[in-house]
Amino acid sequence: MARLPNNARLWKERAEIDYIGPFVKAWAAFNAWFREEAGTRRDREGLEFVKTRVNPVRAEIIPLLRPRENRPDGRPRPDSEEALELKLMIAELHRFLENYQIEVVRENDVLERITFTSVAIRPRVQLPQSAVSRSITFTVDRQNGQWLSTVTNRAGHVTATIPQADYDEANLVAHPEFTALSATMQAHLRGLYQDCCPRPLSNLFVGDEPPIVAGEFEFRCTKEELFFGLIEVIYALRNSLLHGELQPDERAFRAYEPAYRVVMRFLNCVR
């Protein structure tokens, strides 16, 4: 196998495009658009607007993410050129994110890997949350900076109170007042607690949905969920870069090329 001479290799390295700068500029344009459309200066409110409200990006991108369909003769219905192009961008982005661990700081200075296999696509629920089973009330709330899980009997007496400094399911199930509950009551309280997770994470490759084929990968989520996940992954890459967590490694930089192209595709939806 032929090898490049040293001077040719050096010129080749200098010829490779750094997509960090283009990504930042594309994101700045996208950010300015969704803030204006949503009427807010808060990124999170603007992103939720893009994900869940009527807008040209949602209207144009989600149909391109349709799952695999078969024609009447049983053969797969081919994707449009636009759909195929977008799905290949997503496949490339996923490949780079799996080949190199890029992380971002979340609440309480916790590092979280940026990946489609663990991404927050569901909004957090409003607290308090309650559920009633056989006249027993289970409640999860947050008061004075603490998580508080309680069980109240049919007479209105609180029979279990579990305070926690942070959301921690392992800590909940190990608490003496939790272990003292019956197995059925434990299941009800634990299920409600999980529903109240402040950052519920989903693996977009696991589920019962028809496959969304992107290159060699198959997402097992709805097209809306893939759209939500794509936006969250791109935003996390933006945060990792601008907040200083991104490692100056060529393998990390590679993820920003498909990320840049995805954001530009979003911008092309805005006329």
C-alpha positions as CSV (number, residue, x, y, z in Angstrom):
1,M,0.0,0.0,0.0
2,A,1.4,3.4,-1.1
3,R,2.2,5.9,1.7
4,L,2.2,9.7,1.4
5,P,5.6,11.3,1.7
6,N,6.0,13.5,4.8
7,N,5.5,16.8,3.0
8,A,2.4,15.5,1.2
9,R,1.0,14.3,4.5
10,L,1.5,17.7,6.2
11,W,-0.2,19.5,3.3
12,K,-3.1,17.0,3.5
13,E,-3.6,17.7,7.2
14,R,-3.7,21.4,6.5
15,A,-6.2,20.9,3.7
16,E,-8.8,19.2,6.0
17,I,-11.6,21.6,7.0
18,D,-12.2,22.4,10.6
19,Y,-15.9,22.5,11.1
20,I,-15.9,24.1,14.6
21,G,-16.1,27.6,13.3
22,P,-18.8,26.9,10.7
23,F,-20.8,25.0,13.3
24,V,-20.7,27.9,15.7
25,K,-21.8,30.4,13.0
26,A,-24.6,28.1,11.8
27,W,-25.8,27.6,15.4
28,A,-25.8,31.3,16.0
29,A,-28.1,31.8,13.0
30,F,-30.4,29.0,14.1
31,N,-30.4,30.3,17.7
32,A,-31.3,33.8,16.5
33,W,-34.1,32.4,14.4
34,F,-35.8,30.2,17.1
35,R,-35.5,32.9,19.7
36,E,-37.3,35.3,17.4
37,E,-39.9,32.8,16.5
38,A,-40.5,31.7,20.1
39,G,-40.4,35.2,21.4
40,T,-37.9,34.3,24.1
41,R,-34.3,34.8,25.0
42,R,-34.1,31.4,26.8
43,D,-32.6,28.6,24.7
44,R,-34.6,25.9,26.4
45,E,-37.9,27.6,25.7
46,G,-36.8,28.2,22.1
47,L,-35.8,24.6,21.6
48,E,-39.1,23.3,23.0
49,F,-40.8,25.6,20.6
50,V,-38.9,24.1,17.6
51,K,-39.7,20.6,18.9
52,T,-43.3,20.9,19.8
53,R,-44.9,23.9,18.1
54,V,-45.9,24.6,14.5
55,N,-42.8,25.9,12.7
56,P,-41.1,25.3,9.3
57,V,-38.2,23.2,10.7
58,R,-40.5,20.7,12.4
59,A,-42.8,20.7,9.4
60,E,-40.1,19.9,6.9
61,I,-37.7,17.7,8.9
62,I,-40.0,15.2,10.7
63,P,-41.5,13.8,7.4
64,L,-37.9,13.1,6.2
65,L,-37.4,10.8,9.3
66,R,-40.2,8.3,8.4
67,P,-39.6,4.7,9.3
68,R,-39.0,2.0,6.7
69,E,-42.1,1.2,4.6
70,N,-42.8,-1.6,2.2
71,R,-44.5,-1.2,-1.2
72,P,-47.5,-3.4,-2.1
73,D,-45.1,-5.9,-3.6
74,G,-43.2,-6.2,-0.3
75,R,-40.1,-4.4,-1.4
76,P,-38.9,-1.4,0.7
77,R,-40.1,1.9,-0.4
78,P,-37.0,4.0,-1.2
79,D,-36.4,7.3,0.7
80,S,-36.4,10.6,-1.1
81,E,-33.0,12.1,-1.9
82,E,-33.5,14.6,0.9
83,A,-34.5,12.0,3.4
84,L,-31.6,9.8,2.5
85,E,-29.2,12.7,2.8
86,L,-30.5,13.7,6.2
87,K,-30.5,10.2,7.6
88,L,-26.9,9.7,6.4
89,M,-25.9,12.8,8.3
90,I,-27.5,11.4,11.4
91,A,-25.8,8.1,10.9
92,E,-22.4,9.8,10.5
93,L,-23.0,11.9,13.7
94,H,-24.0,8.8,15.7
95,R,-20.9,6.9,14.4
96,F,-18.5,9.7,15.5
97,L,-20.2,10.1,18.9
98,E,-19.9,6.3,19.6
99,N,-16.2,6.3,18.5
100,Y,-15.2,9.1,20.8
101,Q,-16.8,10.1,24.1
102,I,-17.9,13.7,24.1
103,E,-19.3,14.9,27.4
104,V,-21.2,17.9,28.7
105,V,-21.8,19.2,32.2
106,R,-25.4,18.9,33.5
107,E,-27.0,19.9,36.8
108,N,-24.9,19.5,39.9
109,D,-21.7,19.4,37.8
110,V,-22.5,15.8,36.6
111,L,-20.8,14.8,33.3
112,E,-23.1,13.2,30.8
113,R,-22.1,11.6,27.5
114,I,-23.6,13.0,24.3
115,T,-25.2,10.1,22.5
116,F,-28.4,8.9,20.8
117,T,-28.4,5.9,23.2
118,S,-29.1,8.1,26.2
119,V,-30.8,11.4,25.4
120,A,-33.4,13.5,27.1
121,I,-36.4,13.7,24.7
122,R,-39.2,13.8,27.3
123,P,-40.0,17.0,29.2
124,R,-39.8,16.9,33.0
125,V,-43.1,16.7,34.8
126,Q,-44.4,19.4,37.0
127,L,-44.3,18.5,40.7
128,P,-46.0,17.5,42.9
129,Q,-47.2,14.3,41.3
130,S,-49.6,11.9,43.0
131,A,-51.2,8.5,42.3
132,V,-53.9,6.7,44.2
133,S,-54.3,2.9,44.5
134,R,-56.8,1.2,46.9
135,S,-57.4,4.5,48.7
136,I,-53.6,4.9,49.4
137,T,-52.1,8.0,48.0
138,F,-48.5,8.1,46.8
139,T,-46.9,11.6,46.3
140,V,-43.5,12.8,45.0
141,D,-42.7,16.5,45.5
142,R,-39.8,18.9,45.8
143,Q,-39.9,21.2,48.8
144,N,-37.3,23.6,50.1
145,G,-34.7,22.1,47.7
146,Q,-35.4,18.6,48.8
147,W,-37.2,15.6,47.1
148,L,-40.0,14.3,49.3
149,S,-41.8,11.0,48.7
150,T,-44.7,10.2,50.9
151,V,-47.4,7.5,51.3
152,T,-50.7,8.4,52.9
153,N,-53.3,5.9,54.0
154,R,-57.1,6.1,53.5
155,A,-57.5,7.9,56.8
156,G,-55.2,10.7,55.7
157,H,-52.3,9.7,57.9
158,V,-48.8,9.8,56.4
159,T,-47.3,6.3,56.9
160,A,-44.0,6.8,55.0
161,T,-41.9,9.9,54.5
162,I,-38.7,9.7,52.5
163,P,-36.7,13.0,52.1
164,Q,-33.7,13.2,49.7
165,A,-31.2,16.0,48.9
166,D,-31.2,14.9,45.3
167,Y,-33.2,12.7,42.9
168,D,-31.6,9.2,43.4
169,E,-33.7,6.1,42.8
170,A,-31.1,3.8,44.4
171,N,-31.1,5.9,47.5
172,L,-35.0,5.8,47.6
173,V,-35.3,2.0,47.4
174,A,-32.6,1.6,50.1
175,H,-34.4,3.9,52.5
176,P,-35.8,2.0,55.6
177,E,-39.3,3.5,55.2
178,F,-39.4,2.3,51.6
179,T,-38.2,-1.2,52.4
180,A,-40.9,-1.3,55.2
181,L,-43.7,-1.0,52.5
182,S,-45.4,-3.9,50.9
183,A,-44.1,-5.1,47.5
184,T,-47.2,-3.6,45.8
185,M,-46.8,-0.3,47.6
186,Q,-43.1,-0.2,46.7
187,A,-43.9,-0.8,43.1
188,H,-46.5,2.1,43.0
189,L,-44.2,4.6,44.7
190,R,-41.1,3.6,42.6
191,G,-43.1,3.9,39.4
192,L,-44.3,7.4,40.3
193,Y,-40.8,8.3,41.4
194,Q,-39.5,7.3,38.0
195,D,-42.1,9.3,36.2
196,C,-40.8,12.4,38.1
197,C,-37.2,11.9,37.0
198,P,-35.9,15.5,36.4
199,R,-34.0,14.3,33.4
200,P,-35.5,11.2,31.9
201,L,-33.2,9.6,29.3
202,S,-34.1,7.4,26.4
203,N,-32.2,5.0,24.1
204,L,-33.5,5.8,20.6
205,F,-32.3,2.4,19.4
206,V,-34.5,0.4,21.8
207,G,-38.2,0.1,21.4
208,D,-41.0,-1.5,19.5
209,E,-41.4,1.2,16.8
210,P,-40.9,0.3,13.1
211,P,-37.2,0.9,12.3
212,I,-36.0,4.3,11.0
213,V,-33.0,3.2,8.8
214,A,-30.1,5.7,8.8
215,G,-27.2,4.2,7.0
216,E,-26.2,1.0,8.7
217,F,-28.2,2.0,11.9
218,E,-31.8,1.3,12.8
219,F,-33.5,3.7,15.3
220,R,-36.5,2.1,17.1
221,C,-38.3,5.3,18.0
222,T,-40.9,7.5,16.4
223,K,-39.9,10.1,13.9
224,E,-40.9,12.8,16.3
225,E,-38.6,11.3,19.0
226,L,-35.7,11.1,16.6
227,F,-36.3,14.8,15.7
228,F,-36.3,15.6,19.4
229,G,-33.2,13.6,20.0
230,L,-31.4,15.2,17.1
231,I,-32.0,18.7,18.4
232,E,-30.9,17.7,21.9
233,V,-27.7,16.1,20.7
234,I,-26.8,19.1,18.6
235,Y,-27.6,21.5,21.5
236,A,-25.4,19.3,23.8
237,L,-22.5,19.5,21.3
238,R,-23.0,23.3,21.2
239,N,-22.8,23.4,25.0
240,S,-19.8,21.1,25.3
241,L,-17.9,23.3,22.8
242,L,-18.9,26.7,24.3
243,H,-18.7,25.7,28.0
244,G,-15.2,24.2,27.7
245,E,-15.8,20.5,28.2
246,L,-14.8,19.6,24.6
247,Q,-11.4,18.0,24.4
248,P,-9.1,19.4,21.7
249,D,-8.9,16.0,19.9
250,E,-9.4,15.5,16.2
251,R,-11.7,12.6,16.9
252,A,-14.0,14.9,18.8
253,F,-13.9,17.6,16.1
254,R,-15.1,15.1,13.5
255,A,-18.6,15.0,15.1
256,Y,-19.0,18.7,14.3
257,E,-19.0,18.2,10.5
258,P,-22.3,16.3,10.4
259,A,-23.6,18.5,13.3
260,Y,-22.9,21.6,11.1
261,R,-24.6,20.0,8.1
262,V,-27.7,19.1,10.2
263,V,-28.0,22.7,11.5
264,M,-27.6,24.1,8.0
265,R,-30.4,21.7,6.9
266,F,-32.6,23.2,9.6
267,L,-31.7,26.7,8.4
268,N,-32.7,25.7,4.8
269,C,-36.2,25.1,6.1
270,V,-36.5,28.8,7.0
271,R,-37.5,30.8,3.9
